[in-house]
Amino acid sequence: MLYISNRYEIIDKIGRGSKSCLYKGKDSCDGQMVIINIIDQDVIRSKKFVSNLIDEATTMNEIDSPNILKLKDVGVHTLEDGCSLYYTISEYVEGSTLEELTRYYRLNMDEIVIILRQILNALEVAHSYDIYHGFLHPESIIIDEGYNVKLGNIGIIKANNKIFNNGIKMFSEDLRYMCPHQICLGYTDKSSDFYALGVIIFELVFGEHPFGSLENEEDILMEMDKGINWNKFNTEVVPEKILHIINKLLSRDDRYKTPQEVIIDLSEYMYEVENIQENKENLVEELEVIKNIDVVKKDYKFKKIAAVGLVAIISFLILGISM
């Protein structure tokens, strides 16, 4: 058995990010299941990382958002060779990361909207307390079978002095979720969350990255400056409002400033869909009424003909008897 800090037993691997790894674990003190996040040592720049993250975690746990993983513990585990592993212990959620889910399954638009709405709820709460994610990507989003979303790793980058240690090249595997100033300077802020969310939604909708599979930072910055070439993608099957949200999330000029602004646009789309659905249901009901009226008319016509025929037969019989 492998234990972290002589307390948390590692049971199974959940997912791997660029510089961290999620494990399913068990707290030997209370027997509860937990999520263990091991952060690579070379990522940490701030000497106050642990104390900073404890402050961030305390604030987030007091907020008690249903879409944010609660942190139970933060610490440093020293290996036998002297190397240190920074770790966080979160509440356990039975599910998979968004990256694993979409690896085998293509989400439809309704499912994407459900997931997006919950991510925005988490970001809205975090940003309102001046906390941001800073490194949002599919590995940090956990989803259960009921499509309930939990956002993990919030506050880690901010606790690390808002910057990636030793340059951005350490995170080359996840350059595709970083905004231009993260790639250029390694600096993160709230706007980083919007850009990353835009890339995630784009990938969910179109099944590929908006700027291709580029991994070199110079090339991807060049493509970012050009903007998305929408002619390369089949936008006809995507609702216009969703395209607007993606475009604004990835914009370098006219961009969203708060999660509430994104939520408003998403709510407008949901309202439009609801109206379309309601109109369809009303149309079906109207057609059903018309159908029933036709049936009644036909039934009435049949009964009328039958009645006239019956009167004619009776009249014939009466006349026959009279003669």
DRENSESE-972852 format. One record per residue: x, y, z of N, C-alpha, C in turn; residue in three letters. Coordinates in pm, whole numbers, plus 50000, padded with zeros to 5 digits. Each point is the difference from the previous one (the first is absolute). Example, Ala and Ser with C-alpha at 12.3 -4.5 7.8 and 13.67 -1.06 7.14 Angstrom:
BEGIN
    n_X    n_Y    n_Z   ca_X   ca_Y   ca_Z    c_X    c_Y    c_Z  kemi
  51319  49431  50780  49911  50119  50000  50090  50120  50000   ala
  49965  50105  49928  50082  50119  50006  49923  50109  50073   ser
This chain:
BEGIN
    n_X    n_Y    n_Z   ca_X   ca_Y   ca_Z    c_X    c_Y    c_Z  kemi
  50083  49880  50000  49917  50120  50000  50087  50126  50000   met
  49956  50101  49926  50072  50126  49995  49919  50107  50071   leu
  50061  50064  50097  49933  50103  50079  50064  50136  49977   tyr
  49916  50103  50002  50046  50138  49995  49991  50056  50141   ile
  50112  50052  50049  50006  50058  50134  49959  49899  50108   ser
  50027  49870  49973  49970  49892  50095  49852  49997  50041   asn
  49915  50056  49914  49857  50007  50036  49909  49963  49883   arg
  50031  50048  49880  49909  49984  49887  50049  49887  49908   tyr
  49921  49896  49992  50036  49884  49919  49959  50023  49854   glu
  50093  49983  49909  49969  50011  49857  49941  49868  49952   ile
  49879  50006  49943  49930  49880  49955  50003  49984  49849   ile
  49969  50107  49929  49991  49990  49854  50024  50136  49938   asp
  50042  50000  49875  50024  50124  49928  49872  50050  49936   lys
  49972  50129  50013  49881  50060  49939  50036  50066  49867   ile
  50105  50079  50001  50040  50069  49877  50134  50068  50017   gly
  50061  50036  49888  50131  50063  50000  49996  50130  49924   arg
  50042  50110  50062  50013  50127  49932  50145  50019  49959   gly
  50035  50122  49960  50135  50024  49955  50101  49989  50114   ser
  49968  50056  50114  50093  50001  50112  49934  49960  50131   lys
  49898  49921  49993  49936  49948  50120  49926  49871  49966   ser
  49968  49923  50101  49932  49874  49978  49894  49979  50107   cys
  49881  49959  49957  49889  49976  50093  49989  49851  50031   leu
  49980  49969  50129  49984  49862  50043  49877  49987  50089   tyr
  49937  49886  49990  49897  49962  50096  50073  49946  50123   lys
  49964  50048  50118  50070  49958  50121  49907  49981  50117   gly
  50060  49964  50113  49923  49976  50122  50073  50062  50118   lys
  49925  50073  50081  50055  50061  50121  50000  49895  50110   asp
  50118  49960  50045  50009  49893  50101  49950  50044  50136   ser
  49984  50131  50021  49954  50050  50130  49849  49984  50017   cys
  49923  50033  49895  49855  49992  50012  49938  49899  49903   asp
  50082  49937  49915  49949  49898  49909  49928  50054  49879   gly
  49996  50132  49984  49929  50059  49887  50085  49999  49873   gln
  49931  49988  49886  50067  50007  49871  50035  50145  49971   met
  50113  50022  49933  50046  50135  49968  50059  50001  49860   val
  50021  50121  49947  50074  50018  49876  50135  50060  50036   ile
  50106  49931  49960  50136  50046  50028  50058  50062  49874   ile
  50042  50125  50010  50062  50068  49886  50148  50020  50031   asn
  50086  49932  49926  50144  50013  50018  50053  50100  49898   ile
  50062  50107  50049  50051  50106  49914  50151  49984  49988   ile
  50050  49999  49877  50143  49983  49979  50080  50110  50071   asp
  50110  49960  50060  50079  50091  50081  50049  50122  49922   gln
  50040  49979  49873  50060  50109  49924  49900  50108  49959   asp
  49871  49977  50027  49899  50100  49968  49999  50112  50105   val
  50028  49964  50123  49983  50093  50111  50112  50103  50005   ile
  49960  50125  49997  50094  50112  50003  49998  50071  50135   arg
  49881  50020  50057  49986  50076  50123  50040  49917  50122   ser
  50083  50059  50086  50037  49933  50125  49882  49994  50096   lys
  49901  50083  49973  49880  50003  50085  49884  49928  49933   lys
  50031  49912  49905  49895  49934  49923  49899  49929  50089   phe
  50047  49918  50094  49910  49922  50086  49912  50091  50084   val
  50061  50099  50065  49920  50090  50085  49905  50084  49916   ser
  50045  50042  49880  49910  50076  49911  49881  49915  49957   asn
  50026  49874  49965  49893  49912  49953  49904  49966  50113   leu
  50052  49988  50122  49912  49976  50115  49904  50117  50016   ile
  50050  50123  49984  49914  50119  50008  49893  49997  49892   asp
  50043  49966  49876  49904  49992  49889  49895  49893  50026   glu
  50046  49883  50048  49909  49887  50025  49901  50033  50111   ala
  50049  50068  50103  49911  50038  50111  49887  50088  49951   thr
  50035  50097  49915  49898  50090  49944  49901  49923  49915   thr
  50050  49912  49910  49912  49926  49911  49909  49906  50076   met
  50052  49937  50107  49918  49907  50078  49890  50074  50076   asn
  50029  50123  50041  49899  50080  50070  49889  50042  49904   glu
  50036  50020  49871  49899  50037  49900  49903  49885  49979   ile
  50051  49877  50002  49918  49879  49988  49921  49996  49868   asp
  50073  50010  49888  49936  49990  49869  49980  49854  49962   ser
  49883  49962  49946  49976  49861  49960  50083  49957  49879   pro
  50062  50095  49931  50076  49968  49879  50151  50014  50018   asn
  50045  50011  50126  50143  50010  50027  50039  49893  50101   ile
  50105  49925  49966  50049  49897  50092  50051  50065  50128   leu
  49959  49947  50113  50047  50051  50129  50137  49940  50032   lys
  50091  50084  50042  50132  49955  50040  50001  49960  50147   leu
  50051  49882  50029  50009  49953  50139  50139  50022  50059   lys
  50102  49997  49914  50136  50006  50052  50096  50044  49889   asp
  50106  50066  50040  50106  50042  49910  50133  49973  50071   val
  50100  49950  49927  50126  49975  50067  50113  49962  49907   gly
  50111  49961  50059  50118  49957  49926  50039  49861  50048   val
  50015  49907  49907  50042  49864  50033  50144  49980  49953   his
  50087  49959  50091  50141  49980  49967  50026  49853  49971   thr
  50055  49973  49882  50033  49864  49959  50132  49955  50063   leu
  50029  49873  49988  50122  49944  50059  50125  50061  49940   glu
  49992  50040  49872  50118  50059  49936  50015  50149  50029   asp
  49911  50052  50086  50009  50139  50038  49915  50095  49918   gly
  49945  49951  49890  49915  50084  49916  49867  50029  50071   cys
  49944  50116  49970  49875  50041  50063  49885  49997  49900   ser
  49886  49953  50046  49878  50001  49919  49897  50088  50069   leu
  49955  50101  49930  49892  50083  50054  49868  49931  49967   tyr
  49909  50001  50095  49874  49929  49977  49882  50078  50058   tyr
  49884  49977  49942  49874  50048  50055  49906  49881  50015   thr
  49918  50002  50103  49902  49895  50025  49861  50063  49992   ile
  49918  49948  49909  49867  50055  49981  49893  49896  50032   ser
  49876  50048  50012  49887  49909  50017  49994  49906  49880   glu
  49947  49882  50020  49993  49902  49892  49868  50010  49925   tyr
  50010  49995  49869  49883  50000  49913  50014  49882  49904   val
  49898  49916  49993  50001  49886  49908  49971  50050  49860   glu
  50097  49990  49914  49981  50048  49864  50129  49993  49922   gly
  50008  50078  49893  50120  50004  49917  50029  50143  49962   ser
  50121  50025  49954  50033  50133  49953  49934  50024  49864   thr
  49983  50126  49966  49941  50034  49871  50085  49946  49886   leu
  50131  49998  50020  50090  49949  49897  49974  49852  49973   glu
  49983  49922  50107  49973  49856  49984  49863  49976  49938   glu
  49901  50078  50045  49864  49984  49949  49993  50024  49850   leu
  50063  50107  49953  49990  50035  49858  50096  49918  49914   thr
  50087  49926  50062  50089  49913  49924  49921  49887  49933   arg
  49890  49960  50064  49921  49887  49950  49858  50038  49960   tyr
  49961  50125  50029  49861  50037  49978  49990  50144  49952   tyr
  49922  50025  49895  49980  50134  49946  49874  50060  50062   arg
  50015  50105  50076  49888  50063  50068  49910  50073  49901   leu
  49869  49996  50024  49909  50079  49917  49988  50140  50060   asn
  49930  50089  49930  49994  50140  50041  49934  50017  50136   met
  49895  49923  50029  49934  50010  50130  50096  49964  50113   asp
  50078  49896  49980  50096  49956  50102  50111  50104  50019   glu
  50044  50058  49889  50103  50104  50006  49951  50120  50080   ile
  49877  50040  49976  49943  50115  50071  49987  49971  50149   val
  49957  49879  50034  49988  49963  50142  50135  50009  50071   ile
  50104  49949  49935  50135  50003  50058  50052  50143  50006   ile
  49981  50076  49893  50047  50138  49995  49936  50085  50109   leu
  49871  49982  50020  49929  50081  50101  50059  49977  50139   arg
  50037  49878  50033  50054  49969  50131  50144  50050  50016   gln
  50079  49994  49893  50135  50055  50005  49992  50150  50026   ile
  49907  50067  49932  49983  50144  50018  49955  50032  50142   leu
  49914  49914  50057  49959  50020  50139  50120  49998  50094   asn
  50090  49904  49977  50120  49988  50083  50090  50123  49983   ala
  50020  50042  49875  50086  50116  49975  49938  50128  50054   leu
  49869  50011  49992  49932  50119  50052  50025  50015  50150   glu
  49988  49890  50073  50024  50002  50143  50146  50033  50030   val
  50091  49930  49932  50143  50020  50025  50042  50143  49969   ala
  49959  50052  49884  50040  50135  49962  49944  50105  50094   his
  49882  49975  50054  49939  50098  50091  50080  50014  50129   ser
  50082  49900  50031  50088  50006  50117  50147  50023  49959   tyr
  50016  50052  49878  50133  50031  49946  50090  49877  49994   asp
  49938  49885  49974  50073  49875  49979  49970  49954  49858   ile
  50100  49952  49931  49978  49949  49866  50070  49865  49985   tyr
  49967  49931  49891  50061  49869  49980  50143  50016  49948   his
  50015  50066  49887  50132  50028  49947  50058  49891  49912   gly
  49947  49879  50009  50052  49891  49918  49886  49903  49969   phe
  49890  50058  49951  49880  49923  49970  50022  49914  49876   leu
  49974  49871  50013  50011  49907  49887  49915  49877  50031   his
  49972  49915  49903  49907  49888  50021  50037  49906  50114   pro
  50129  49992  50036  50041  49912  50109  49959  50053  50137   glu
  49969  50131  50007  49962  50059  50129  49849  50005  50019   ser
  49926  49945  49904  49853  49999  50006  49952  49856  50020   ile
  49935  49973  50112  49953  49865  50031  49848  49996  49985   ile
  49952  49896  49931  49857  49987  49970  49952  49862  50042   ile
  49885  49995  50070  49945  49870  50039  49897  49955  49897   asp
  49935  49887  50027  49906  49943  49903  49878  50089  49976   glu
  49966  50083  50097  49885  50089  49985  50037  50135  49940   gly
  50122  50011  49946  50053  50122  49941  50012  50114  50102   tyr
  50024  49963  50125  50031  50099  50102  50150  50028  49993   asn
  50034  50128  50001  50138  50042  49977  50065  50050  50128   val
  50127  49960  50019  50082  50051  50110  50130  50050  49940   lys
  50036  50122  50034  50123  50059  49951  50109  49988  50106   leu
  50113  49941  49960  50110  49982  50093  50117  50091  49969   gly
  50097  50004  50092  50125  50074  49983  49983  50151  49997   asn
  49887  50051  50046  49983  50145  50005  50094  50060  50104   ile
  50068  50105  49963  50086  50072  50095  50145  49956  50000   gly
  50032  49888  49936  50138  49949  50003  50097  50096  49933   ile
  49963  50050  49881  50090  50090  49928  50014  50133  50073   ile
  49890  50051  50055  50008  50127  50074  50088  49984  50124   lys
  49989  49884  50067  50082  49975  50117  50148  49989  49964   ala
  50027  49978  49871  50138  49988  49951  50047  50132  49940   asn
  49955  50111  50059  50037  50135  49953  49950  50031  49859   asn
  49890  49935  49960  49933  50027  49873  50085  49967  49877   lys
  50103  49920  50018  50090  49979  49888  50048  49856  49994   ile
  50037  49955  49882  50056  49866  49983  50151  50007  50016   phe
  50053  49913  50082  50143  50002  50028  50082  49955  49878   asn
  50119  50062  49983  50097  49962  49897  49946  50011  49857   asn
  49902  50085  49980  49952  50022  49864  49886  49907  49961   gly
  49933  50039  49895  49879  49931  49957  50029  49869  49929   ile
  50124  49977  49954  50031  49880  49923  49978  49873  50081   lys
  50005  50012  50134  49972  49884  50084  49859  49948  49978   met
  49912  50089  49954  49859  49964  49983  49965  49985  49852   phe
  50096  49962  49919  49979  49994  49856  49884  49909  49960   ser
  49973  49897  50083  49891  49908  49969  49864  50070  50007   glu
  49991  50109  50076  49873  50068  50019  50001  50144  49952   asp
  50090  50031  49907  50004  50134  49941  49867  50037  49937   leu
  49929  49899  49951  49877  50027  49927  49889  50059  50087   arg
  50014  49996  50132  49898  50058  50087  50046  50131  50063   tyr
  50112  50053  49954  50054  50122  50059  49976  50120  49910   met
  49977  50114  50064  49979  50123  49925  50136  50060  49962   cys
  50002  50098  49909  50128  50056  49953  50094  50048  50110   pro
  49947  50072  50102  50093  50053  50100  50051  49891  50095   his
  49930  49887  50007  50056  49887  50075  50118  49940  49924   gln
  49983  49986  49868  50106  49941  49919  50122  50092  49993   ile
  49974  50131  49986  50110  50096  49987  50072  50025  50132   cys
  49922  50018  50107  50057  50044  50128  49991  49896  50111   leu
  49917  49897  49980  49978  49904  50108  49913  50056  50110   gly
  49931  50113  49971  49919  50069  50101  49852  49967  49983   tyr
  49932  49977  50111  49858  49965  49993  49914  50101  50076   thr
  49874  50009  49958  49902  50084  50069  49861  49947  49966   asp
  49896  50075  50033  49863  49953  49976  49971  49980  49852   lys
  50058  50086  49914  49973  49987  49856  50054  49869  49945   ser
  50098  49941  50069  50053  49870  49957  49891  49893  50002   ser
  49910  50010  50098  49891  49902  50012  49904  50009  49883   asp
  49971  50121  49953  49908  50017  49888  50057  49940  49873   phe
  50128  50027  49975  50064  49948  49879  50001  49847  50000   tyr
  50041  49942  50114  50006  49854  50011  49862  49939  49980   ala
  49897  50066  50055  49864  49949  49986  49956  50005  49854   leu
  50040  50106  49929  49967  50011  49859  50059  49886  49919   gly
  50124  49964  50029  50066  49890  49929  49930  49868  50032   val
  49965  49980  50127  49933  49876  50042  49866  49985  49929   ile
  49921  50106  49995  49869  49994  49933  50019  49973  49852   ile
  50096  50068  49939  50027  49980  49857  50030  49852  49972   phe
  50084  49940  50083  50036  49860  49981  49879  49909  50019   glu
  49913  50034  50095  49880  49919  50023  49905  50008  49882   leu
  49990  50118  49940  49906  50022  49889  50053  49944  49869   val
  50128  50030  49969  50055  49965  49868  50091  49878  50003   phe
  50038  49953  50117  50083  49881  50010  50146  50021  49971   gly
  50044  50125  49993  50141  50030  49977  50033  50139  50054   glu
  50131  50029  50008  50045  50128  50053  49980  50110  49896   his
  49965  50123  50044  49975  50107  49902  50120  50037  49915   pro
  50122  49970  50050  50121  50036  49924  50081  49878  49961   phe
  49937  49884  49995  50068  49880  49955  50080  49934  50110   gly
  50093  49915  49960  50077  49921  50096  50139  50056  50024   ser
  50015  50130  49989  50130  50065  50019  50045  49989  50145   leu
  50128  49972  50020  50055  49989  50135  50110  50102  50024   glu
  50055  50058  49894  50104  50101  50014  49937  50133  50039   asn
  50054  50065  50102  49937  50122  50052  50000  50115  49900   glu
  50106  50011  49918  50004  50107  49900  49891  49980  49895   glu
  49983  49876  49955  49900  49971  49897  49859  50022  50051   asp
  49974  49955  50125  49863  50012  50052  49966  50146  50028   ile
  50100  50081  50040  49977  50144  50021  49968  50068  49867   leu
  50066  49956  49895  49975  50055  49867  49857  49971  49956   met
  49955  49876  50025  49863  49962  49963  49899  50075  50084   glu
  50031  50022  50128  49911  50076  50087  49981  50142  49949   met
  50111  50060  49953  49993  50136  49946  49911  50007  49877   asp
  50002  49895  49918  49916  49996  49880  49853  49983  50036   lys
  49972  49932  50111  49862  49971  50038  49951  49870  49938   gly
  49882  49958  50038  49945  49874  49951  49958  50013  49853   ile
  50042  49907  49919  49956  49994  49860  49872  49917  49995   asn
  49887  50068  50013  49871  49931  50010  49964  49924  49873   trp
  50062  50035  49888  49970  49931  49874  50043  49853  50003   asn
  50089  49967  50094  50050  49862  50009  49903  49909  50078   lys
  49899  50060  50062  49912  49923  50086  49855  50010  49953   phe
  49926  49893  50025  49859  49995  49961  49916  50070  50108   asn
  49979  50129  49981  49928  50080  50099  49848  49997  49980   thr
  49956  49943  49888  49856  50002  49969  49919  49919  50101   glu
  50062  49897  50059  49928  49914  50093  50011  50049  50143   val
  50071  50111  50022  50022  50052  50135  49913  50125  50020   val
  49924  50008  50109  49916  50118  50025  50083  50128  49999   pro
  49945  50104  49942  50071  50128  49986  50043  50057  50135   glu
  49915  49983  50101  50032  50054  50132  50121  49930  50061   lys
  50013  49870  49976  50115  49926  50052  50127  50046  49929   ile
  49993  50023  49869  50114  50052  49925  50042  50137  50052   leu
  49901  50081  50033  50028  50134  50055  50075  49989  50133   his
  49956  49907  50086  50064  49981  50131  50144  49954  49982   ile
  50022  49903  49912  50136  49950  49975  50089  50112  49948   ile
  49950  50075  49903  50078  50107  49938  50040  50106  50102   asn
  49907  50033  50088  50028  50105  50099  50093  49950  50110   lys
  49990  49874  50035  50090  49943  50100  50144  49999  49950   leu
  50017  49978  49869  50134  49991  49942  50049  50133  49941   leu
  49918  50102  50011  50037  50129  49944  50112  50067  50080   ser
  50085  50076  49930  50106  50076  50067  49957  50145  50022   arg
  49887  50040  49943  49953  50138  50013  49866  50005  50073   asp
  49894  49961  49929  49865  50003  50058  49978  49871  50079   asp
  50049  49996  50122  49994  49877  50078  49908  50015  50121   arg
  49962  49886  50057  49920  50001  50123  50088  50046  50116   tyr
  49938  50072  50094  50072  50046  50118  49959  49926  50127   lys
  49879  49943  49999  49952  49926  50117  49926  49874  49954   thr
  49998  49896  50084  49921  49880  49966  49852  50030  49983   pro
  49951  50104  50071  49858  50035  49989  49963  50039  49857   gln
  50092  50067  49931  49973  50040  49862  49984  49877  49910   glu
  50082  49900  50023  49989  49876  49921  49869  49930  50034   val
  49966  49997  50128  49877  49935  50046  49878  50065  49936   ile
  50003  50133  49988  49887  50073  49938  49982  49956  49855   ile
  50110  49995  49925  49992  49957  49860  49955  49854  49989   asp
  50050  49916  50089  49960  49859  49998  49852  49986  50037   leu
  49954  50082  50093  49859  49996  50041  49910  50040  49884   ser
  50045  50097  49920  49923  50042  49883  49986  49884  49901   glu
  50110  49927  49981  49995  49883  49912  49903  49895  50055   tyr
  50009  49973  50131  49912  49901  50062  49854  50043  49989   met
  49976  50132  50012  49864  50052  49987  49948  49980  49859   tyr
  50088  50025  49901  49960  49979  49860  49966  49854  49975   glu
  50084  49911  50051  49977  49856  49983  49869  49959  50066   val
  49976  50056  50118  49878  49966  50073  49876  50047  49923   glu
  50010  50120  49940  49888  50052  49921  49976  49915  49876   asn
  50111  49960  49934  49987  49913  49882  49933  49870  50039   ile
  50045  49942  50112  49942  49874  50046  49854  50017  50036   gln
  49972  50114  50066  49861  50027  50040  49912  50017  49877   glu
  50053  50070  49900  49924  50020  49876  49976  49866  49929   asn
  50101  49913  50003  49986  49868  49940  49891  49921  50071   lys
  50003  50007  50134  49899  49927  50078  49861  50055  49973   glu
  49991  50135  49990  49871  50061  49971  49950  49959  49861   asn
  50095  49995  49904  49964  49960  49864  49951  49856  49998   leu
  50068  49913  50074  49957  49860  50008  49861  49991  50060   val
  49976  50080  50106  49868  50000  50064  49893  50049  49903   glu
  50034  50108  49923  49904  50053  49904  49969  49898  49890   glu
  50103  49933  49953  49980  49897  49897  49915  49886  50055   leu
  50021  49968  50126  49923  49892  50063  49853  50041  50012   glu
  49980  50130  50034  49862  50051  50009  49933  49995  49864   val
  50073  50047  49896  49946  49999  49864  49967  49858  49956   ile
  50090  49907  50035  49980  49860  49967  49874  49947  50066   lys
  49983  50037  50127  49881  49955  50075  49873  50059  49942   asn
  50011  50129  49956  49883  50065  49939  49960  49928  49872   ile
  50102  49964  49919  49974  49928  49875  49933  49866  50028   asp
  50049  49934  50106  49941  49871  50036  49855  50018  50040   val
  49976  50107  50081  49863  50027  50044  49911  50031  49880   val
  50054  50081  49907  49923  50036  49881  49966  49875  49919   lys
  50099  49916  49978  49977  49878  49923  49899  49911  50071   lys
  50014  49993  50133  49908  49918  50078  49858  50055  49991   asp
  49993  50137  50009  49869  50064  49991  49939  49977  49862   tyr
  50083  50012  49894  49952  49980  49863  49950  49857  49982   lys
  50075  49904  50056  49960  49860  49988  49868  49976  50072   phe
  49991  50057  50119  49877  49982  50078  49882  50064  49929   lys
  50024  50118  49935  49893  50069  49929  49952  49916  49883   lys
  50094  49943  49922  49964  49915  49886  49925  49876  50048   ile
  50051  49945  50110  49936  49880  50055  49858  50031  50044   ala
  49982  50119  50059  49866  50038  50048  49904  50019  49884   ala
  50049  50067  49894  49916  50020  49881  49963  49867  49938   val
  50095  49909  49993  49975  49867  49944  49897  49925  50082   gly
  50012  50010  50133  49907  49931  50088  49859  50054  49983   leu
  49987  50133  49987  49868  50061  49979  49940  49951  49869   val
  50083  49990  49896  49953  49955  49868  49950  49856  50008   ala
  50072  49914  50073  49959  49860  50013  49869  49990  50074   ile
  49989  50077  50110  49876  49996  50079  49882  50048  49915   ile
  50022  50110  49925  49894  50054  49914  49958  49898  49896   ser
  50094  49929  49942  49971  49899  49899  49917  49888  50059   phe
  50036  49960  50121  49925  49892  50065  49859  50043  50032   leu
  49986  50124  50045  49866  50049  50035  49914  50005  49874   ile
  50054  50052  49893  49927  50009  49874  49963  49862  49950   leu
  50091  49905  50017  49974  49864  49954  49884  49937  50075   gly
  49995  50025  50129  49892  49942  50082  49868  50063  49961   ile
  50005  50131  49974  49876  50071  49966  49939  49948  49871   ser
  50084  49961  49902  49953  49950  49873  49956  49855  50015   met
